[in-house]
Amino acid sequence: MYSAAPRLERDLVEIIIRLDDPSVPIAETYRRSRKHAADLDIPRPSYECVRQLLHDARRQRARRKEARATLIDIVVYHRPVDDLTRLD
């Protein structure tokens, strides 16, 4: 029987986010994360925890990408400054 971590170690969270490749299934990232957890000698994460973490990370990346694109458009005068308030 293996032990699953109730909370993920910060180091492992950073590794999982770096391992994430949207073109690869989350299950594969989960399998890779188990190896890293073993290397760090910490309990491995549950699949559900990894899945939620990656969905959150992907949403944050998408928001940052959208905000970056909006700011660039404002700087080069393609969009009005009022669009900054629509980034929520």
Rosetta silent file (secondary structure, phi, psi, omega in degrees, C-alpha in Angstrom):
SEQUENCE: MYSAAPRLERDLVEIIIRLDDPSVPIAETYRRSRKHAADLDIPRPSYECVRQLLHDARRQRARRKEARATLIDIVVYHRPVDDLTRLD
SCORE:     score description
SCORE:     0.000 S_00000001
   1 L     0.000  138.005 -179.843    0.000    0.000    0.000 S_00000001
   2 L  -102.289  162.285  176.724    1.306    3.447   -0.865 S_00000001
   3 L  -105.909  135.619  177.429    0.796    6.686    0.986 S_00000001
   4 E  -105.248  142.511 -177.029   -0.782    9.657   -0.754 S_00000001
   5 L   -78.703  131.244  175.884   -0.009   13.173    0.363 S_00000001
   6 L   -70.537  -30.978  175.266   -2.915   15.167    1.834 S_00000001
   7 L  -134.367  148.865 -179.230   -1.087   18.338    0.728 S_00000001
   8 L   -89.035  141.061  173.750    1.605   18.744   -1.843 S_00000001
   9 L   -66.747  145.434 -178.175    5.074   19.934   -0.964 S_00000001
  10 H   -57.550  -41.533  179.319    5.929   23.273   -2.553 S_00000001
  11 H   -60.083  -41.972 -179.051    8.899   21.755   -4.398 S_00000001
  12 H   -69.431  -37.105  177.153    6.687   19.076   -5.901 S_00000001
  13 H   -59.156  -45.978 -179.913    4.042   21.638   -6.928 S_00000001
  14 H   -63.369  -39.564  178.637    6.688   23.598   -8.830 S_00000001
  15 H   -64.532  -45.003 -178.567    7.961   20.419  -10.494 S_00000001
  16 H   -61.889  -42.772  179.784    4.454   19.371  -11.533 S_00000001
  17 H   -65.264  -38.987  177.146    3.734   22.774  -13.067 S_00000001
  18 H   -67.075  -33.534  179.922    7.044   22.672  -14.956 S_00000001
  19 H   -71.692  -21.609 -173.537    6.254   19.145  -16.185 S_00000001
  20 L   -63.565  129.059  174.423    2.895   20.229  -17.553 S_00000001
  21 L  -133.954  112.302 -176.210    2.572   20.137  -21.309 S_00000001
  22 L   -57.294  -19.712  178.966   -0.978   20.792  -22.543 S_00000001
  23 L   -82.493   -6.781  179.935   -0.386   18.475  -25.507 S_00000001
  24 L  -109.242  139.297  178.940    0.236   15.568  -23.099 S_00000001
  25 L   -59.224  148.243  178.641   -2.594   14.022  -21.034 S_00000001
  26 H   -59.334  -33.034  179.505   -2.717   15.001  -17.371 S_00000001
  27 H   -59.653  -37.062  178.718   -2.421   11.307  -16.496 S_00000001
  28 H   -68.574  -41.072  176.566    1.062   11.246  -18.030 S_00000001
  29 H   -62.275  -38.912  176.778    2.098   14.309  -16.030 S_00000001
  30 H   -60.781  -45.387  179.399    0.735   12.537  -12.940 S_00000001
  31 H   -61.092  -41.076  178.287    2.851    9.461  -13.670 S_00000001
  32 H   -66.572  -36.201 -178.748    5.948   11.628  -14.055 S_00000001
  33 H   -66.505  -31.670  178.324    5.162   13.476  -10.822 S_00000001
  34 H   -62.630  -38.971  178.884    5.114   10.193   -8.887 S_00000001
  35 H   -64.725  -43.053  179.800    8.723    9.547   -9.894 S_00000001
  36 H   -65.840  -36.524  176.901    9.776   13.014   -8.739 S_00000001
  37 H   -63.383  -41.054  178.028    7.964   12.531   -5.431 S_00000001
  38 H   -64.897  -39.760  178.549    9.867    9.296   -4.917 S_00000001
  39 H   -63.367  -35.300  179.094   13.143   11.059   -5.768 S_00000001
  40 H   -83.235   -5.768 -178.692   12.338   13.736   -3.157 S_00000001
  41 L    59.511   46.479  175.910   11.349   10.991   -0.694 S_00000001
  42 L  -126.722  160.064  179.037    7.914   12.493   -0.058 S_00000001
  43 L   -60.629  142.306 -178.331    4.456   10.924   -0.393 S_00000001
  44 E   -76.301  153.860 -177.836    3.243   10.906   -3.962 S_00000001
  45 L   -78.156  158.813  173.724    0.304   13.108   -4.920 S_00000001
  46 L   -80.147  157.216  179.364   -3.145   11.822   -5.719 S_00000001
  47 H   -61.263  -43.300 -178.362   -4.295   11.998   -9.317 S_00000001
  48 H   -60.598  -40.482  179.460   -7.164   14.312   -8.374 S_00000001
  49 H   -64.566  -43.569  178.704   -4.799   16.729   -6.652 S_00000001
  50 H   -65.115  -42.567 -179.723   -2.499   16.857   -9.685 S_00000001
  51 H   -60.207  -47.100  179.008   -5.467   17.286  -12.015 S_00000001
  52 H   -63.724  -43.013  179.620   -6.836   20.244  -10.036 S_00000001
  53 H   -59.768  -45.037 -178.231   -3.399   21.812   -9.756 S_00000001
  54 H   -70.002  -37.043  176.324   -2.811   21.597  -13.502 S_00000001
  55 H   -63.466  -42.708  177.227   -6.235   22.955  -14.394 S_00000001
  56 H   -62.744  -44.352 -179.351   -5.611   25.935  -12.083 S_00000001
  57 H   -63.751  -39.224  179.313   -2.133   26.486  -13.525 S_00000001
  58 H   -67.362  -39.048  176.720   -3.464   26.364  -17.079 S_00000001
  59 H   -64.158  -42.399  179.016   -6.194   28.901  -16.243 S_00000001
  60 H   -63.404  -42.175  177.472   -3.610   31.228  -14.676 S_00000001
  61 H   -60.376  -42.434 -179.667   -1.370   30.909  -17.751 S_00000001
  62 H   -64.429  -41.236  178.057   -4.308   31.742  -20.030 S_00000001
  63 H   -64.432  -42.679  178.828   -5.189   34.823  -17.930 S_00000001
  64 H   -63.632  -40.128  179.703   -1.573   36.031  -17.972 S_00000001
  65 H   -63.734  -42.912  178.740   -1.387   35.502  -21.720 S_00000001
  66 H   -64.792  -43.758  179.138   -4.599   37.486  -22.237 S_00000001
  67 H   -63.648  -41.752  178.774   -3.419   40.297  -19.955 S_00000001
  68 H   -61.653  -44.986  179.971   -0.058   40.432  -21.719 S_00000001
  69 H   -63.668  -40.482  178.571   -1.732   40.622  -25.135 S_00000001
  70 H   -63.543  -45.440  179.953   -4.060   43.393  -23.943 S_00000001
  71 H   -62.972  -39.616  178.250   -1.177   45.422  -22.534 S_00000001
  72 H   -64.698  -43.360  178.511    0.809   45.052  -25.751 S_00000001
  73 H   -61.890  -37.209  178.820   -2.203   46.152  -27.803 S_00000001
  74 H   -67.790  -43.636 -178.638   -2.634   49.208  -25.563 S_00000001
  75 H   -62.347  -38.049 -179.245    1.040   50.122  -25.815 S_00000001
  76 L   -94.535   15.609  173.229    0.976   49.986  -29.618 S_00000001
  77 L    63.079   32.786  175.804   -2.365   51.863  -29.672 S_00000001
  78 L   -92.487  -19.186 -179.972   -4.473   49.036  -31.075 S_00000001
  79 L  -137.124  152.130  179.058   -6.862   49.058  -28.130 S_00000001
  80 L   -74.598  156.356 -179.729   -8.135   51.736  -25.759 S_00000001
  81 H   -62.470  -25.792  179.367   -6.851   51.951  -22.185 S_00000001
  82 H   -59.846  -20.673  178.295  -10.376   51.192  -20.951 S_00000001
  83 H   -65.765  -17.226  177.496   -9.783   47.559  -21.928 S_00000001
  84 H   -61.308  -33.447 -178.468   -7.586   47.204  -18.829 S_00000001
  85 H   -75.320  -10.471 -178.536  -10.733   47.102  -16.684 S_00000001
  86 H   -96.119   10.708 -177.287  -12.062   44.145  -18.701 S_00000001
  87 L   -79.576   -4.247 -179.117   -9.224   41.775  -17.724 S_00000001
  88 L   -67.426    0.000    0.000  -11.202   40.172  -14.899 S_00000001
